């Protein structure tokens, strides 16, 4: 079994991330229009950083938990 992860699977929750960037122009996916807080990015396992996108559900859940300024 290889250690490779699916780039279309969220590295945090393991569900589909809905990312359409693989082989597409930048800006063609929902994730290119979002801001991902550093605290959320830190939850991504080191071996998956820059290889798989976080899903919208994990992004929304994280944002709901941080205090709004």
Secondary structure, DSSP 8 states (H G I E B T S, - for coil): ------TTB-TTT-SB-----TTS-TTSSGGGGS---HHHHTTS-GGGTTTS---HHHHHHHHHHS---
